[in-house]
Amino acid sequence: MIDVTALTKTYGAHRAVDDLTFTARPGRVTGFLGPNGAGKSTAMRMMVGLTPPTSGTATVCGRRFADLPNPPREVGVLLDASAQHAGRTGREILTIAARTIGLPISRVGESLEQVSLTATEADRRVRHYSLGMRQRLGIAAALIGDPDVLILDEPANGLDPAGIRWMRDVLREFSQRGGTVLLSSHLLGEIEVVADDIVVIGHGRIVAQGTKAELLAGAGTFVVPADPADAATLVRACTDAGVEVVRDSDGGLRVEAEAPAVGRLAHRADVPLAQLRAADGAGLEEMFLQLTADTQRETPAPLRGAAA
Amino acid sequence: MSTTLTPAPAAPTGTPARAPRTDLTRPPFGRLVRVEARKTFDTRAGLWLSASIVVLAVLATGAVIAFAPDEALTYEQFASAIGIPMAVILPMLAILSITSEWSQRSGLATFTMVPSRGRVIAAKAVVSLLVGVVSMVVALGVGALGTLVGSLLTGLDPVWDVSPSEFASIVVANLLGMAVGFMLGVLLRSSPAAIVGYFVFTFVVPTLSMTLAAFQDRWADAQPWADFGYAQTALFDGWPDGEQWAQLGVSSLPWLVVPMLVGLWLVTRSEVK
């Protein structure tokens, strides 16, 4: 469990993190999504006590991180996979971690296995690691203490598609065992495939948060009439019902309502449908772009169609 | 649509959180010291820097035997020849033990594993102290070996002209040098800056001070009490007397103690990025 309350960090006049409040819950993967420079890393550094907050609090497992007696046993942290002494081998870095935490050295081999780093790779110096290997090593270091909570900053960065799938499986399994995962990314796709809850941040502020289902529901329903000529009828039916609707370029409609409601509307308007489904990731992506554009520029970007 | 969605209480999926751990204890200080000692030698840079103390001690001994006149092959000769490289390398070890956490950014991992930075820094200080003392004892041994070999080669009796108190004061001088390195490390938290700072501290500042003393009578009078480098020279002329200790203590305040306190405060407060 991670509890962040009114967390704020200012550098002079610049508010890097502005009144951040959210909770990452056990058994769930919480995605921390935002464009580069949105304040994700600063927020995460405050959660683990590396950066003193200007105001607000962050607790992990019910305590301030600095008050945890032996943090790696409760919280696995990966903030920057490249932040390691380049002259140490991967195995040495994990050995230092195991010794610091007070774990048997056998844990080193186990966690190397967990992240599929071979013995040969483990004995090479980190200087010669690819970013993907560094991420795996960083995950191994985060998992070595068998923690309940994971805090990972851009862990998928530098991973190939197979690596991203592997990461997703690791995090999913971790959360299914009751663990809490908070991971950040500036790429929606990465968050979308793994997160249960999403916190979207732009310019240091939260611009949206909720379960993935809720945020996807916000994207509406995608519907395609069997006969393209019926599109106008369906649009009128939706507008009459007070539901906002946008025509897609390829004959489909995006309706701001749940799928069953849209189905009933189409049925009443006597419009046979070829497709009826929840608007997919594109909706969340659009929302992400829109939300971040809102906060990245002072003037809101024009929103799609009538759905403003 | 609204741009802010209210957070709905998430329906817990999966199994509930695991029972809280009961076996959690702070890592004992001795463990932190062992880990920091390991970190001193587990990189090529650290290993070679440490090895170079022994290598240079042997080279310096060889040079004294090869080049010094026979009657100058005294223990003191060996000791001072070995002492010069040591006086440079030991502070570097002290500096790097601190600054590599920032310059190599390993501090991100170190200080999230052990959030009480003061304990980590204290462990590093203990390791530096141990490395300093062990190195001095090694130097003592190498110097003694050189003296014996020298006397064998020249046929003269070995001259043991370093008293225990002289040796002790040289140890103190080297430990003070390491303390200065440590101070610059915590104050600057950057390897290149701290290393440059050390050379400025030990070579440039004393020269400036001497020059100033030559022209300024008031500085010349104050120098033993205000110039830390000057006060340390007493350590190389045998065991200092009471007044010289007092001068060391007083002059260390502005040059070592106060900047060290500021540095320690910065280390515990600053951001680790």
Interface residues (C-beta under 8 A of the other chain):
Chain A: M1 F22 T23 R25 P26 G27 R28 R45 V48 G49 L50 T51 P52 C61 F65 A66 L68 P69 N70 P71 P72 R73 E74 V77 L79 D80 S82 A83 Q84 H85 A86 G87 R88 E92 I93 I96 A97 R99 T100 I101 G102 A141 D148 S175 Q176 R177 G178 G179 T180 D196 D197 I206 V207 A208 Q209 G210 T211 E214 L215 G218 E244 E256 M287 Q290 L291 D294 A307
Chain B: M1 T3 T4 L5 T6 P7 A8 A10 P12 T13 G14 T15 P16 A17 R18 P20 R21 D23 L24 T25 R26 P27 R31 L32 R34 V35 R38 K39 D42 T43 R44 A45 S100 Q104 R105 S106 G107 L108 A109 F111 T112 M113 V114 P115 S116 R269 E271 V272 K273
